[in-house]
């Protein structure tokens, strides 16, 4: 199943669906599928799309729960989250 199919199956609100798809596209194209610091992504989304930190984090959590992203803690700093785009 493609990422888009997973999103369409589980997310029924059109606005949220678009936002999640956009976030996936940003992670894929701008960050090459790997966000090494959550802070970098939240800053990028705030600057480019005027998203707040909570909005970005909430959408990241949804994508992790849908198993489209994998979230790990940095081995160097336990507070830093790292996100990986999972293959679908």
C-alpha positions, 0 to 999 in steps of 0.5 A: 500500500502506498503512503497516500493510500494509507492516509486516505484509508485512515484520515477522513478530514480533507484538511488534515489529509492534505497537511499530512501529505504535505508533511510527508512530502517535505520530509521526503524532498527537503530532508531526504526521508530523514529528519535528524533533529525534530527542531529542524523540521518544526523550524522549517514548517514554521518558516515556510508554512506558518505551522506552530510547533504543536501542529507539526508535532501533532501531525508527526505523531499521527504519521508515526501511529500510521506507521509511515514514519519511525521515531527514535531518540538520538543516542547522543541526546535523549531529548532529540527526536529523529524521524525516518520515512518508512518505505511503503 
